[in-house]
Amino acid sequence: MLEKDSILLYKKTWVIAGILLIILWRSEHEALESVSSHLKPENIKNFEMTKVMYTRGDGGVKVYFTDVNLQQDEVRNITDWLNAASDLEKVPISSIPGSISSGIRLYLKPAGEVLIQYNRENIYITRTGVFNKEVRYIDNNVEFKQFFDKHLEGSFLGQKGTDESA
């Protein structure tokens, strides 16, 4: 009787292990899909935008970050711009260079986020899904750049444009 119980326990263990592997595989598959799928505005639970400001101060230049109030229609435009990029237009990268001038973070339902960073030259996208799966790429949508440039006007020592070299 003991041998029969141990065989039954052995079989149950393998069945449970198999079910767990299937669940993990599905979760992994869903995580990759959530990173590469189209964004829908209704799947964004929260968002924030910041930009760097350069001002003249006592003895030099003062650098600080300030929040930008995004409107719902701007968030809709952002999702449209992100979704408009085809896989061929997305330039994969392994890291984001420094000197970021502005950033937007979209918090997604049920989990995950999209981090959009702009350095006055390129737009860097980091999409993070479930289990912290990440995809990074450059998206150089012209309207997206114009959006960032508009929000950065006057952020460099009060200059009208966004060009730091001017």
CNS distance restraints for C-alpha pairs under 8 A (distance, minus, plus):
assign (resid   1 and name CA) (resid   5 and name CA) 6.35 0.50 0.50
assign (resid   2 and name CA) (resid   6 and name CA) 6.23 0.50 0.50
assign (resid   3 and name CA) (resid   7 and name CA) 6.23 0.50 0.50
assign (resid   4 and name CA) (resid   8 and name CA) 6.23 0.50 0.50
assign (resid   5 and name CA) (resid   9 and name CA) 6.11 0.50 0.50
assign (resid   6 and name CA) (resid  10 and name CA) 6.03 0.50 0.50
assign (resid   7 and name CA) (resid  11 and name CA) 6.22 0.50 0.50
assign (resid   8 and name CA) (resid  12 and name CA) 6.19 0.50 0.50
assign (resid   9 and name CA) (resid  13 and name CA) 6.10 0.50 0.50
assign (resid  10 and name CA) (resid  14 and name CA) 6.45 0.50 0.50
assign (resid  11 and name CA) (resid  15 and name CA) 6.23 0.50 0.50
assign (resid  12 and name CA) (resid  16 and name CA) 6.12 0.50 0.50
assign (resid  13 and name CA) (resid  17 and name CA) 6.08 0.50 0.50
assign (resid  14 and name CA) (resid  18 and name CA) 6.01 0.50 0.50
assign (resid  15 and name CA) (resid  19 and name CA) 6.22 0.50 0.50
assign (resid  16 and name CA) (resid  20 and name CA) 6.17 0.50 0.50
assign (resid  17 and name CA) (resid  21 and name CA) 6.20 0.50 0.50
assign (resid  18 and name CA) (resid  22 and name CA) 6.30 0.50 0.50
assign (resid  19 and name CA) (resid  23 and name CA) 6.25 0.50 0.50
assign (resid  20 and name CA) (resid  24 and name CA) 6.12 0.50 0.50
assign (resid  21 and name CA) (resid  25 and name CA) 6.06 0.50 0.50
assign (resid  22 and name CA) (resid  26 and name CA) 6.17 0.50 0.50
assign (resid  23 and name CA) (resid  27 and name CA) 6.12 0.50 0.50
assign (resid  24 and name CA) (resid  28 and name CA) 6.04 0.50 0.50
assign (resid  25 and name CA) (resid  29 and name CA) 6.09 0.50 0.50
assign (resid  26 and name CA) (resid  30 and name CA) 6.02 0.50 0.50
assign (resid  27 and name CA) (resid  31 and name CA) 5.99 0.50 0.50
assign (resid  27 and name CA) (resid 130 and name CA) 7.97 0.50 0.50
assign (resid  28 and name CA) (resid  32 and name CA) 6.41 0.50 0.50
assign (resid  28 and name CA) (resid 131 and name CA) 7.76 0.50 0.50
assign (resid  29 and name CA) (resid  33 and name CA) 6.29 0.50 0.50
assign (resid  30 and name CA) (resid  34 and name CA) 6.01 0.50 0.50
assign (resid  30 and name CA) (resid 130 and name CA) 7.82 0.50 0.50
assign (resid  31 and name CA) (resid  35 and name CA) 6.42 0.50 0.50
assign (resid  31 and name CA) (resid 129 and name CA) 5.30 0.50 0.50
assign (resid  31 and name CA) (resid 130 and name CA) 4.82 0.50 0.50
assign (resid  31 and name CA) (resid 131 and name CA) 6.78 0.50 0.50
assign (resid  31 and name CA) (resid 133 and name CA) 6.61 0.50 0.50
assign (resid  32 and name CA) (resid  36 and name CA) 6.51 0.50 0.50
assign (resid  32 and name CA) (resid 129 and name CA) 6.90 0.50 0.50
assign (resid  32 and name CA) (resid 133 and name CA) 6.76 0.50 0.50
assign (resid  33 and name CA) (resid  37 and name CA) 5.62 0.50 0.50
assign (resid  34 and name CA) (resid 112 and name CA) 7.98 0.50 0.50
assign (resid  34 and name CA) (resid 129 and name CA) 5.59 0.50 0.50
assign (resid  34 and name CA) (resid 130 and name CA) 7.43 0.50 0.50
assign (resid  35 and name CA) (resid 112 and name CA) 7.98 0.50 0.50
assign (resid  35 and name CA) (resid 127 and name CA) 5.56 0.50 0.50
assign (resid  35 and name CA) (resid 128 and name CA) 5.85 0.50 0.50
assign (resid  35 and name CA) (resid 129 and name CA) 4.97 0.50 0.50
assign (resid  35 and name CA) (resid 133 and name CA) 7.19 0.50 0.50
assign (resid  35 and name CA) (resid 134 and name CA) 6.87 0.50 0.50
assign (resid  35 and name CA) (resid 135 and name CA) 6.71 0.50 0.50
assign (resid  36 and name CA) (resid 127 and name CA) 7.73 0.50 0.50
assign (resid  36 and name CA) (resid 135 and name CA) 7.74 0.50 0.50
assign (resid  38 and name CA) (resid  82 and name CA) 7.98 0.50 0.50
assign (resid  38 and name CA) (resid  83 and name CA) 5.53 0.50 0.50
assign (resid  39 and name CA) (resid  43 and name CA) 7.12 0.50 0.50
assign (resid  39 and name CA) (resid  79 and name CA) 5.95 0.50 0.50
assign (resid  39 and name CA) (resid  82 and name CA) 7.63 0.50 0.50
assign (resid  39 and name CA) (resid  83 and name CA) 6.53 0.50 0.50
assign (resid  40 and name CA) (resid  44 and name CA) 7.19 0.50 0.50
assign (resid  40 and name CA) (resid  79 and name CA) 6.80 0.50 0.50
assign (resid  41 and name CA) (resid  75 and name CA) 7.30 0.50 0.50
assign (resid  41 and name CA) (resid  76 and name CA) 5.94 0.50 0.50
assign (resid  41 and name CA) (resid  79 and name CA) 6.64 0.50 0.50
assign (resid  43 and name CA) (resid 108 and name CA) 5.65 0.50 0.50
assign (resid  43 and name CA) (resid 109 and name CA) 5.18 0.50 0.50
assign (resid  43 and name CA) (resid 110 and name CA) 7.89 0.50 0.50
assign (resid  44 and name CA) (resid 106 and name CA) 6.38 0.50 0.50
assign (resid  44 and name CA) (resid 107 and name CA) 5.72 0.50 0.50
assign (resid  44 and name CA) (resid 108 and name CA) 4.53 0.50 0.50
assign (resid  44 and name CA) (resid 109 and name CA) 6.00 0.50 0.50
assign (resid  45 and name CA) (resid 106 and name CA) 7.76 0.50 0.50
assign (resid  45 and name CA) (resid 107 and name CA) 5.68 0.50 0.50
assign (resid  45 and name CA) (resid 108 and name CA) 5.53 0.50 0.50
assign (resid  45 and name CA) (resid 109 and name CA) 5.86 0.50 0.50
assign (resid  46 and name CA) (resid 106 and name CA) 6.14 0.50 0.50
assign (resid  46 and name CA) (resid 107 and name CA) 5.12 0.50 0.50
assign (resid  46 and name CA) (resid 108 and name CA) 7.24 0.50 0.50
assign (resid  47 and name CA) (resid 104 and name CA) 7.20 0.50 0.50
assign (resid  47 and name CA) (resid 105 and name CA) 5.55 0.50 0.50
assign (resid  47 and name CA) (resid 106 and name CA) 4.51 0.50 0.50
assign (resid  47 and name CA) (resid 107 and name CA) 5.91 0.50 0.50
assign (resid  48 and name CA) (resid  67 and name CA) 7.57 0.50 0.50
assign (resid  48 and name CA) (resid  68 and name CA) 7.43 0.50 0.50
assign (resid  48 and name CA) (resid  69 and name CA) 7.60 0.50 0.50
assign (resid  48 and name CA) (resid  70 and name CA) 7.28 0.50 0.50
assign (resid  48 and name CA) (resid 104 and name CA) 5.66 0.50 0.50
assign (resid  48 and name CA) (resid 105 and name CA) 5.39 0.50 0.50
assign (resid  48 and name CA) (resid 106 and name CA) 6.80 0.50 0.50
assign (resid  49 and name CA) (resid  67 and name CA) 5.88 0.50 0.50
assign (resid  49 and name CA) (resid  68 and name CA) 5.24 0.50 0.50
assign (resid  49 and name CA) (resid  69 and name CA) 7.04 0.50 0.50
assign (resid  49 and name CA) (resid  70 and name CA) 7.02 0.50 0.50
assign (resid  49 and name CA) (resid 102 and name CA) 7.36 0.50 0.50
assign (resid  49 and name CA) (resid 103 and name CA) 5.60 0.50 0.50
assign (resid  49 and name CA) (resid 104 and name CA) 4.29 0.50 0.50
assign (resid  49 and name CA) (resid 105 and name CA) 6.45 0.50 0.50
assign (resid  50 and name CA) (resid  65 and name CA) 6.38 0.50 0.50
assign (resid  50 and name CA) (resid  66 and name CA) 5.46 0.50 0.50
assign (resid  50 and name CA) (resid  67 and name CA) 4.38 0.50 0.50
assign (resid  50 and name CA) (resid  68 and name CA) 5.45 0.50 0.50
assign (resid  50 and name CA) (resid 102 and name CA) 5.66 0.50 0.50
assign (resid  50 and name CA) (resid 103 and name CA) 5.50 0.50 0.50
assign (resid  50 and name CA) (resid 104 and name CA) 6.64 0.50 0.50
assign (resid  51 and name CA) (resid  65 and name CA) 5.52 0.50 0.50
assign (resid  51 and name CA) (resid  66 and name CA) 5.59 0.50 0.50
assign (resid  51 and name CA) (resid  67 and name CA) 6.56 0.50 0.50
assign (resid  51 and name CA) (resid  68 and name CA) 7.07 0.50 0.50
assign (resid  51 and name CA) (resid 101 and name CA) 5.73 0.50 0.50
assign (resid  51 and name CA) (resid 102 and name CA) 4.09 0.50 0.50
assign (resid  51 and name CA) (resid 103 and name CA) 6.42 0.50 0.50
assign (resid  51 and name CA) (resid 152 and name CA) 7.12 0.50 0.50
assign (resid  52 and name CA) (resid  63 and name CA) 6.88 0.50 0.50
assign (resid  52 and name CA) (resid  64 and name CA) 5.68 0.50 0.50
assign (resid  52 and name CA) (resid  65 and name CA) 4.43 0.50 0.50
assign (resid  52 and name CA) (resid  66 and name CA) 6.42 0.50 0.50
assign (resid  52 and name CA) (resid 100 and name CA) 7.99 0.50 0.50
assign (resid  52 and name CA) (resid 101 and name CA) 5.30 0.50 0.50
assign (resid  52 and name CA) (resid 102 and name CA) 6.19 0.50 0.50
assign (resid  52 and name CA) (resid 155 and name CA) 6.91 0.50 0.50
assign (resid  53 and name CA) (resid  62 and name CA) 7.96 0.50 0.50
assign (resid  53 and name CA) (resid  63 and name CA) 5.65 0.50 0.50
assign (resid  53 and name CA) (resid  64 and name CA) 5.38 0.50 0.50
assign (resid  53 and name CA) (resid  65 and name CA) 5.93 0.50 0.50
assign (resid  53 and name CA) (resid  66 and name CA) 7.05 0.50 0.50
assign (resid  53 and name CA) (resid 155 and name CA) 4.72 0.50 0.50
assign (resid  53 and name CA) (resid 156 and name CA) 6.12 0.50 0.50
assign (resid  53 and name CA) (resid 157 and name CA) 7.70 0.50 0.50
assign (resid  54 and name CA) (resid  61 and name CA) 6.37 0.50 0.50
assign (resid  54 and name CA) (resid  62 and name CA) 5.67 0.50 0.50
assign (resid  54 and name CA) (resid  63 and name CA) 4.73 0.50 0.50
assign (resid  54 and name CA) (resid  64 and name CA) 6.85 0.50 0.50
assign (resid  54 and name CA) (resid 155 and name CA) 5.93 0.50 0.50
assign (resid  54 and name CA) (resid 156 and name CA) 4.84 0.50 0.50
assign (resid  54 and name CA) (resid 157 and name CA) 5.16 0.50 0.50
assign (resid  54 and name CA) (resid 158 and name CA) 7.77 0.50 0.50
assign (resid  55 and name CA) (resid  61 and name CA) 5.56 0.50 0.50
assign (resid  55 and name CA) (resid  62 and name CA) 5.17 0.50 0.50
assign (resid  55 and name CA) (resid  63 and name CA) 6.61 0.50 0.50
assign (resid  55 and name CA) (resid 155 and name CA) 7.78 0.50 0.50
assign (resid  55 and name CA) (resid 156 and name CA) 6.82 0.50 0.50
assign (resid  55 and name CA) (resid 157 and name CA) 4.69 0.50 0.50
assign (resid  55 and name CA) (resid 158 and name CA) 6.94 0.50 0.50
assign (resid  56 and name CA) (resid  60 and name CA) 5.95 0.50 0.50
assign (resid  56 and name CA) (resid  61 and name CA) 4.57 0.50 0.50
assign (resid  56 and name CA) (resid  62 and name CA) 5.97 0.50 0.50
assign (resid  56 and name CA) (resid 157 and name CA) 6.32 0.50 0.50
assign (resid  57 and name CA) (resid  61 and name CA) 5.48 0.50 0.50
assign (resid  57 and name CA) (resid  62 and name CA) 5.72 0.50 0.50
assign (resid  70 and name CA) (resid  74 and name CA) 6.26 0.50 0.50
assign (resid  70 and name CA) (resid  75 and name CA) 6.93 0.50 0.50
assign (resid  71 and name CA) (resid  75 and name CA) 6.54 0.50 0.50
assign (resid  72 and name CA) (resid  76 and name CA) 6.30 0.50 0.50
assign (resid  73 and name CA) (resid  77 and name CA) 6.24 0.50 0.50
assign (resid  74 and name CA) (resid  78 and name CA) 6.17 0.50 0.50
assign (resid  75 and name CA) (resid  79 and name CA) 6.32 0.50 0.50
assign (resid  76 and name CA) (resid  80 and name CA) 6.23 0.50 0.50
assign (resid  77 and name CA) (resid  81 and name CA) 6.14 0.50 0.50
assign (resid  78 and name CA) (resid  82 and name CA) 6.18 0.50 0.50
assign (resid  78 and name CA) (resid 144 and name CA) 7.29 0.50 0.50
assign (resid  79 and name CA) (resid  83 and name CA) 6.03 0.50 0.50
assign (resid  80 and name CA) (resid  84 and name CA) 5.98 0.50 0.50
assign (resid  81 and name CA) (resid  85 and name CA) 6.85 0.50 0.50
assign (resid  81 and name CA) (resid 141 and name CA) 6.95 0.50 0.50
assign (resid  81 and name CA) (resid 143 and name CA) 7.75 0.50 0.50
assign (resid  81 and name CA) (resid 144 and name CA) 6.61 0.50 0.50
assign (resid  82 and name CA) (resid 139 and name CA) 7.79 0.50 0.50
assign (resid  85 and name CA) (resid  89 and name CA) 5.85 0.50 0.50
assign (resid  85 and name CA) (resid  90 and name CA) 6.57 0.50 0.50
assign (resid  85 and name CA) (resid 139 and name CA) 7.06 0.50 0.50
assign (resid  85 and name CA) (resid 141 and name CA) 7.63 0.50 0.50
assign (resid  86 and name CA) (resid  90 and name CA) 6.58 0.50 0.50
assign (resid  89 and name CA) (resid 139 and name CA) 7.09 0.50 0.50
assign (resid  90 and name CA) (resid 137 and name CA) 5.70 0.50 0.50
assign (resid  90 and name CA) (resid 138 and name CA) 5.71 0.50 0.50
assign (resid  90 and name CA) (resid 139 and name CA) 5.66 0.50 0.50
assign (resid  91 and name CA) (resid 137 and name CA) 5.08 0.50 0.50
assign (resid  91 and name CA) (resid 138 and name CA) 5.02 0.50 0.50
assign (resid  91 and name CA) (resid 139 and name CA) 7.05 0.50 0.50
assign (resid  92 and name CA) (resid 135 and name CA) 7.93 0.50 0.50
assign (resid  92 and name CA) (resid 136 and name CA) 5.94 0.50 0.50
assign (resid  92 and name CA) (resid 137 and name CA) 4.20 0.50 0.50
assign (resid  92 and name CA) (resid 138 and name CA) 6.53 0.50 0.50
assign (resid  93 and name CA) (resid 136 and name CA) 5.62 0.50 0.50
assign (resid  93 and name CA) (resid 137 and name CA) 5.18 0.50 0.50
assign (resid  93 and name CA) (resid 138 and name CA) 7.13 0.50 0.50
assign (resid  94 and name CA) (resid 136 and name CA) 6.54 0.50 0.50
assign (resid  95 and name CA) (resid 136 and name CA) 7.47 0.50 0.50
assign (resid  96 and name CA) (resid 124 and name CA) 6.89 0.50 0.50
assign (resid  98 and name CA) (resid 119 and name CA) 7.88 0.50 0.50
assign (resid  99 and name CA) (resid 119 and name CA) 5.91 0.50 0.50
assign (resid 100 and name CA) (resid 117 and name CA) 6.37 0.50 0.50
assign (resid 100 and name CA) (resid 118 and name CA) 5.60 0.50 0.50
assign (resid 100 and name CA) (resid 119 and name CA) 4.33 0.50 0.50
assign (resid 100 and name CA) (resid 120 and name CA) 7.77 0.50 0.50
assign (resid 101 and name CA) (resid 117 and name CA) 7.62 0.50 0.50
assign (resid 101 and name CA) (resid 118 and name CA) 5.81 0.50 0.50
assign (resid 101 and name CA) (resid 119 and name CA) 4.98 0.50 0.50
assign (resid 101 and name CA) (resid 120 and name CA) 6.64 0.50 0.50
assign (resid 101 and name CA) (resid 152 and name CA) 7.93 0.50 0.50
assign (resid 102 and name CA) (resid 117 and name CA) 5.90 0.50 0.50
assign (resid 102 and name CA) (resid 118 and name CA) 5.32 0.50 0.50
assign (resid 102 and name CA) (resid 119 and name CA) 6.93 0.50 0.50
assign (resid 102 and name CA) (resid 148 and name CA) 7.38 0.50 0.50
assign (resid 102 and name CA) (resid 152 and name CA) 7.71 0.50 0.50
assign (resid 103 and name CA) (resid 115 and name CA) 7.13 0.50 0.50
assign (resid 103 and name CA) (resid 116 and name CA) 5.44 0.50 0.50
assign (resid 103 and name CA) (resid 117 and name CA) 4.34 0.50 0.50
assign (resid 103 and name CA) (resid 118 and name CA) 6.20 0.50 0.50
assign (resid 104 and name CA) (resid 115 and name CA) 5.86 0.50 0.50
assign (resid 104 and name CA) (resid 116 and name CA) 5.01 0.50 0.50
assign (resid 104 and name CA) (resid 117 and name CA) 6.52 0.50 0.50
assign (resid 105 and name CA) (resid 113 and name CA) 6.91 0.50 0.50
assign (resid 105 and name CA) (resid 114 and name CA) 5.73 0.50 0.50
assign (resid 105 and name CA) (resid 115 and name CA) 4.58 0.50 0.50
assign (resid 105 and name CA) (resid 116 and name CA) 6.30 0.50 0.50
assign (resid 106 and name CA) (resid 113 and name CA) 5.42 0.50 0.50
assign (resid 106 and name CA) (resid 114 and name CA) 5.04 0.50 0.50
assign (resid 106 and name CA) (resid 115 and name CA) 6.48 0.50 0.50
assign (resid 107 and name CA) (resid 111 and name CA) 7.45 0.50 0.50
assign (resid 107 and name CA) (resid 112 and name CA) 6.38 0.50 0.50
assign (resid 107 and name CA) (resid 113 and name CA) 4.54 0.50 0.50
assign (resid 107 and name CA) (resid 114 and name CA) 6.71 0.50 0.50
assign (resid 108 and name CA) (resid 112 and name CA) 5.25 0.50 0.50
assign (resid 108 and name CA) (resid 113 and name CA) 5.21 0.50 0.50
assign (resid 108 and name CA) (resid 114 and name CA) 7.65 0.50 0.50
assign (resid 111 and name CA) (resid 129 and name CA) 6.70 0.50 0.50
assign (resid 111 and name CA) (resid 130 and name CA) 6.03 0.50 0.50
assign (resid 112 and name CA) (resid 127 and name CA) 7.62 0.50 0.50
assign (resid 112 and name CA) (resid 128 and name CA) 5.20 0.50 0.50
assign (resid 112 and name CA) (resid 129 and name CA) 4.33 0.50 0.50
assign (resid 112 and name CA) (resid 130 and name CA) 5.73 0.50 0.50
assign (resid 112 and name CA) (resid 132 and name CA) 7.48 0.50 0.50
assign (resid 113 and name CA) (resid 127 and name CA) 6.01 0.50 0.50
assign (resid 113 and name CA) (resid 128 and name CA) 5.26 0.50 0.50
assign (resid 113 and name CA) (resid 129 and name CA) 6.67 0.50 0.50
assign (resid 114 and name CA) (resid 125 and name CA) 7.00 0.50 0.50
assign (resid 114 and name CA) (resid 126 and name CA) 5.76 0.50 0.50
assign (resid 114 and name CA) (resid 127 and name CA) 4.49 0.50 0.50
assign (resid 114 and name CA) (resid 128 and name CA) 6.23 0.50 0.50
assign (resid 115 and name CA) (resid 125 and name CA) 5.79 0.50 0.50
assign (resid 115 and name CA) (resid 126 and name CA) 5.06 0.50 0.50
assign (resid 115 and name CA) (resid 127 and name CA) 6.37 0.50 0.50
assign (resid 116 and name CA) (resid 123 and name CA) 6.78 0.50 0.50
assign (resid 116 and name CA) (resid 124 and name CA) 5.69 0.50 0.50
assign (resid 116 and name CA) (resid 125 and name CA) 4.71 0.50 0.50
assign (resid 116 and name CA) (resid 126 and name CA) 6.54 0.50 0.50
assign (resid 117 and name CA) (resid 123 and name CA) 5.68 0.50 0.50
assign (resid 117 and name CA) (resid 124 and name CA) 5.03 0.50 0.50
assign (resid 117 and name CA) (resid 125 and name CA) 6.51 0.50 0.50
assign (resid 118 and name CA) (resid 122 and name CA) 5.80 0.50 0.50
assign (resid 118 and name CA) (resid 123 and name CA) 4.61 0.50 0.50
assign (resid 118 and name CA) (resid 124 and name CA) 6.26 0.50 0.50
assign (resid 118 and name CA) (resid 148 and name CA) 7.36 0.50 0.50
assign (resid 119 and name CA) (resid 123 and name CA) 6.98 0.50 0.50
assign (resid 120 and name CA) (resid 145 and name CA) 7.93 0.50 0.50
assign (resid 120 and name CA) (resid 149 and name CA) 7.33 0.50 0.50
assign (resid 120 and name CA) (resid 162 and name CA) 7.68 0.50 0.50
assign (resid 120 and name CA) (resid 163 and name CA) 7.94 0.50 0.50
assign (resid 122 and name CA) (resid 138 and name CA) 6.74 0.50 0.50
assign (resid 122 and name CA) (resid 139 and name CA) 7.25 0.50 0.50
assign (resid 122 and name CA) (resid 140 and name CA) 6.13 0.50 0.50
assign (resid 122 and name CA) (resid 145 and name CA) 7.87 0.50 0.50
assign (resid 123 and name CA) (resid 138 and name CA) 5.62 0.50 0.50
assign (resid 123 and name CA) (resid 139 and name CA) 5.38 0.50 0.50
assign (resid 123 and name CA) (resid 140 and name CA) 5.84 0.50 0.50
assign (resid 123 and name CA) (resid 145 and name CA) 7.30 0.50 0.50
assign (resid 124 and name CA) (resid 136 and name CA) 7.18 0.50 0.50
assign (resid 124 and name CA) (resid 137 and name CA) 5.92 0.50 0.50
assign (resid 124 and name CA) (resid 138 and name CA) 4.65 0.50 0.50
assign (resid 124 and name CA) (resid 139 and name CA) 6.32 0.50 0.50
assign (resid 125 and name CA) (resid 135 and name CA) 7.93 0.50 0.50
assign (resid 125 and name CA) (resid 136 and name CA) 5.53 0.50 0.50
assign (resid 125 and name CA) (resid 137 and name CA) 5.37 0.50 0.50
assign (resid 125 and name CA) (resid 138 and name CA) 6.05 0.50 0.50
assign (resid 125 and name CA) (resid 139 and name CA) 6.88 0.50 0.50
assign (resid 126 and name CA) (resid 134 and name CA) 6.56 0.50 0.50
assign (resid 126 and name CA) (resid 135 and name CA) 5.66 0.50 0.50
assign (resid 126 and name CA) (resid 136 and name CA) 4.46 0.50 0.50
assign (resid 126 and name CA) (resid 137 and name CA) 6.76 0.50 0.50
assign (resid 127 and name CA) (resid 134 and name CA) 5.50 0.50 0.50
assign (resid 127 and name CA) (resid 135 and name CA) 5.25 0.50 0.50
assign (resid 127 and name CA) (resid 136 and name CA) 6.50 0.50 0.50
assign (resid 128 and name CA) (resid 132 and name CA) 5.58 0.50 0.50
assign (resid 128 and name CA) (resid 133 and name CA) 5.40 0.50 0.50
assign (resid 128 and name CA) (resid 134 and name CA) 4.47 0.50 0.50
assign (resid 128 and name CA) (resid 135 and name CA) 6.66 0.50 0.50
assign (resid 129 and name CA) (resid 133 and name CA) 5.19 0.50 0.50
assign (resid 129 and name CA) (resid 134 and name CA) 6.54 0.50 0.50
assign (resid 140 and name CA) (resid 144 and name CA) 7.37 0.50 0.50
assign (resid 140 and name CA) (resid 145 and name CA) 7.01 0.50 0.50
assign (resid 141 and name CA) (resid 145 and name CA) 6.37 0.50 0.50
assign (resid 142 and name CA) (resid 146 and name CA) 6.24 0.50 0.50
assign (resid 143 and name CA) (resid 147 and name CA) 6.15 0.50 0.50
assign (resid 144 and name CA) (resid 148 and name CA) 6.46 0.50 0.50
assign (resid 145 and name CA) (resid 149 and name CA) 6.07 0.50 0.50
assign (resid 146 and name CA) (resid 150 and name CA) 6.00 0.50 0.50
assign (resid 147 and name CA) (resid 151 and name CA) 6.47 0.50 0.50
assign (resid 148 and name CA) (resid 152 and name CA) 6.14 0.50 0.50
assign (resid 149 and name CA) (resid 153 and name CA) 6.23 0.50 0.50
assign (resid 149 and name CA) (resid 162 and name CA) 6.20 0.50 0.50
assign (resid 152 and name CA) (resid 156 and name CA) 7.90 0.50 0.50
assign (resid 152 and name CA) (resid 162 and name CA) 6.01 0.50 0.50
assign (resid 153 and name CA) (resid 158 and name CA) 7.96 0.50 0.50
assign (resid 153 and name CA) (resid 159 and name CA) 7.12 0.50 0.50
assign (resid 153 and name CA) (resid 160 and name CA) 5.68 0.50 0.50
assign (resid 153 and name CA) (resid 161 and name CA) 5.25 0.50 0.50
assign (resid 153 and name CA) (resid 162 and name CA) 5.22 0.50 0.50
assign (resid 154 and name CA) (resid 158 and name CA) 4.26 0.50 0.50
assign (resid 154 and name CA) (resid 159 and name CA) 4.70 0.50 0.50
assign (resid 154 and name CA) (resid 160 and name CA) 4.98 0.50 0.50
assign (resid 154 and name CA) (resid 161 and name CA) 6.35 0.50 0.50
assign (resid 154 and name CA) (resid 162 and name CA) 6.76 0.50 0.50
assign (resid 155 and name CA) (resid 159 and name CA) 7.06 0.50 0.50
assign (resid 155 and name CA) (resid 162 and name CA) 7.18 0.50 0.50
assign (resid 156 and name CA) (resid 162 and name CA) 6.75 0.50 0.50
assign (resid 156 and name CA) (resid 163 and name CA) 7.88 0.50 0.50
assign (resid 156 and name CA) (resid 164 and name CA) 6.34 0.50 0.50
